[in-house]
Amino acid sequence: SDGEMVECDIDFPNHDAAVKKVIETLMDEQVGVIKDLSEIEAVGHRIVHGGDKFSHEELLTDEVIAEIENCSELAPIHNPVNLIGIYACKKYMPNAKMVGVFDTAFHHELPEEAYLYGIPYKYYEDYKIRRYGFHGMSHEYVSKRTAEIMGSPYEKTKQVICHLGNGASISAIKNGHSIDTSMGFTPLEGIIMGTRSGSIDPEIIHVIAKRDEKSISEVMDTLNKKSGVFGLSDFLSSDIRDLSEGYLDNNEHAIRALNTYAYSIIKYIGAYVTVLGGVDSISFTAGVGENSSLVRKLVCDRLSYLGVQLDEEANMNARGE
């Protein structure tokens, strides 16, 4: 309550116990900031996948929660855990309103040519297989803030936003609207990430399954958890900080991983500049985008054809905006 940092090391058996501890800490006599749960009027939940149902935030009614559950197969790593958090908060804060904000919502208005895949149209009609996109809250906020920093009207800008974290996505924002984004039906598509492969030839799944005698689920687990820069570095690390150290120490595995990672980012930026018909700004955000001067340099040095000239000193010393 006095602004001091308080740290405690606790083992939690599940998310329910963790939520309970957070609430108890909020009301702790020594370090808490509220006296009673009635002071909490609403709880916001970041929901990764809202499918084709949700284009904006929603009160989490039983019907909405059921729809989120229906989307779990589209984001199996995230949505089930989101639901556990929702149920825990409803249990411990029954009088607070629960609000869901969806990572897919900002990309909900993608044009048809951007969200459809080159597969039989019935799969979109029957199963809603389409590009949904993710990190929407980040892309929306950062694109608005970038326009403010530039002093440009948001509704008249052409922007590429690079959300680079362990999970990563790139978006094309034109006149305040997302018109394309690299993640697709699930968060696996797009650029190379920490442990995710990004876009690959689908036939690779068939070949690995056949030669390694693995199930499709086992191969998908590899693509989600053992690929990306982690796999490319021969399992050296999925952390760009570790790989950056290795890169500067001439470690061949780190160099291979980071060069391939940066190349995948460069390709998407180039594609989106074409889609936008030009670009006013390229923004880097999230853990890697904000903090890795090396990644920004590896990317920007290949964008000189756009007129990009990297200020080396500013890049090395960049902190925050």
N, C-alpha and C positions, 0 to 999 in steps of 0.2 A: 504493500500500500504506500510505502514511502519511496518507491521507485528503485529500490535495491534489487539486484539479482539474487534469486533464491534457487539453489540447486539441490536436488535429492536423487538418490540412485535407488530405484525400486524395480523389482521384478514383477511384471504383470502377466498373468496366465492368459488373458484375452483382452479384446478391445473394450468390453463392457466394464471390466475392472479399471481400465485406464481412464475411461470417461468418468467413472465414479470418483476416482482420485482427483481428477481435474476440478470437479465440482466441489469436493471437500476442501481442496486447496483454496479455491475462490472464497470460501467462507471461513477459512482458518482464522482463529483469533489473533495469531501472531503476524501472519503475512497476507491474509485475505483482503479482498477489496469490496466485498459485499457482506451484508449481515444475514440476508435471507434470500431464498431462491425466487421469491416473488419479485425481486429486483431485476430478474432476467426475463425480459418480455419476449424475446425471440432468439432462436438459434439458427444460424446459417450453415447449410451443408453443401460442400462442393461435391456434386455428383458427376462422375466422369462421362457416363454415356446416357443420353436422353433419347436415343433412337430418333425416329421421325416425329415423335409426339410433342416434344417440348422445344419451343423457340424462345422462351423467356423463363424467368424464375417462377416457381410454383409453391403454393402452400402444400405441405406434405400431408394430404389426406390419404385415407386408406386406398382410394382408387389410384392416386398418383404413385404411392409406394408400390402398388401392384405392377404398375407400368415400369417402374425402375427395376423391379425384380425380373420382368420379362426381358429387359435389356442386358441381363447379367451375362448371357452367353456372348454378347458383343464385346464386353470388357470384363472377362472372368477374373482378372487380377484385382480390379478396382471396385466394381459395383457391389459385389457381395459384402465387402468390407464397409463400403459406404452405408449399406443397409444395417449392418451391425451397429454402426455409430448412430444412425437414426433411431433405431429401437432402444438403444441405451439412453439416449437423451430424452426420448419420450417417457421412458420409465422413471428416470431420476428428476425430470423437469416436466411433469405432466401438464402444467398450466402455461407453459411457454409455447409460442407458435413455432412450428418447425418449417423452415423455408429451404427449398432445394434450388441451387443455382447450377446450371448444367454446362459442362465443358464443351458440349457440342452446339449450344444454342447460337453463338455468334456466327457460326458457319451454316446456320439453318437455311439461309437464303442463297446459298451457292446456286449459280445458274445450272440448268439441266445438263448442259454439255460438260460442266465441270464435275458434277456429282455422279453421273452415270458411268458404269464400266462397260467395256466392250464384250459383254456376255448377253445371252438371250434376255430380252426385256422382261420376260415373265418372272425372272428371278428378282427383279426390282418390284414387280407387281405383287408377287406371292410372298416373298421373304424380306422385302425392303432392303435388299442388298444394294448399297450405294455408298458414296463417299460421305462421311459425316464430319470428319475433322475434329480436332481436340485442342486443348489449351486455349479455348475460346476466350475465357476471362482475361488471360494474359494478352492475347493478340488484340482484343478490344481496348483494354486499358493502355497498353504500350503505344498503339497506333494513335489514340487520342492524345496521349501525353507528348508523343513525338511531334504532332502537329502544333501543340501549344509551344513547345520549345522552339520550333522553327518559325513560329508566328504566322502560320498558314491556316486558312480555314479547313477544318477537318473534312468537310464535304467536297473539297476541291484538291485533294492530295492523292498521289499515287505512291504507295508505300510497300516495301517488303519487310516483314517482321521475322526475325530469326530467333525463335524461342529454343535456346540450346541448353538443355539440362541433361540428366541421365536419359530421360525421354525428351525427344526433340521434334519440333515441327516448324515449318516455314509457311508463311501465308502471304497472299497478294491482297492488299487492301486498296480498293479504288473508291474514292469519294465517300469514305466512311463505311463501306460494305466489304465483307470478305467475298472475293470472287474466285479464289482457289486456295487450297491448303494441302500440305504434303501428306499428313496422316489421312487415312481413308475410312474404310468400313470398321476397322479396329485401329488401335494405336501402333500397330506393327508396321504399317506402310510408311514409306517416305524416305527420309535420309537415314544414314547409318547412325545408330545411337549408342548408349552405354553398353547395353547387353542385347538390344534388339537389332535384327539384321537390316531393317528397312526394306525397301522394295527389292524383290528378287524375281527371277524367272520361276513361275510356279512349278515347272517340271522338276526343279531341284528337289522339292519336297518328295516327289515320287521316287527319284533316284536314290536319295539318302535312305528313305524308308525301305526300299528294296535291297540295297547293298548292305546296310547295317542291320537289316531285319528288325526295324523299329516300326511302331504304330504311328499313324498320323499324329496322334496326340503327343507322342514322344518327340517327334520331329519338330512340332510346333513349340514344344517346351524348349528345345534347343534354340530355335529362332528367336524366342522371347527372352531367354535367360542366359544363354551361353554364346551369343553371337555379338554383333556390333564391334566396337573397338576392343571389347573383352576377348572375343574370339579371334579377331584379326591380330591382336598382340600376342597370340598364342597363350592366352589366359594370364598375361602379365598383370593387367588391371582393367577395370571398367571406369576408373576414375581419371578424368582428363588431367588432373593435377599430377598424378603419378606418371602418366604417359608423357606429359610435358617435360618433366624432369628427365625421363629416359630419352626423349627426343633431343634435348640439349646435351645429353651425355653420349649421343650417337648410338643409342640402342636400336638395333635394326628392327626389332619387333614394335617398339614405340613409334619409330619413324614411319613404318609401313601403315600402322593403324591410324595415325594422325593425318598422314597425307591422303589416305583413302577417305577418311572422315571429312576432311576439308573439301576434297574433290566433290563429294556427294552434295555438300552444301552449295558449292559454286554452281553446280548444274541446275539446282532448283532456283537459285537466284536468277540465273540467266533465263530460265524458262518463264519465270514470273515477270521479269522485266518485259519480255515479249507479250505476255498475256495482258499486262497493264498498258502497253504501248508507251513505255518510258517509266522512269522512276524518279521521285523527288527525294526519297530517303531510304536508307537501309538501316534497320535497328537491330541491335543484339541485346538479348535479355535472357533471364534465367541463369542458373548457377554458372554454366560455362560461358554463355554469351556476355554476362556481366563481368566475369572475373578472369577469363583467359585471354591475355594480350596475345599469346602465341596463336591461338585459334583465329582470333580476329585478323591477325596479320596474314596467316596462311590463306585466309579467304579473300581479304581485301587486296592483297598483292596480285590476285588473278582477275581483278575487276577494273584494271586501269582503262580498258576499252570503253568503260562507261563514264570515264572521267574521274574515277575514284582515285584520290591521292591520300594515302594514309599519313597522318601526322604521327610519326614514330614516338615522339616524346609524350604526346597526349594519350596515345594508346597504351604506353607502358605505365602511365601514372593514373589512368582512369579509375575513379572510384565513384560508384553511384551514377547519377545522370551525367 
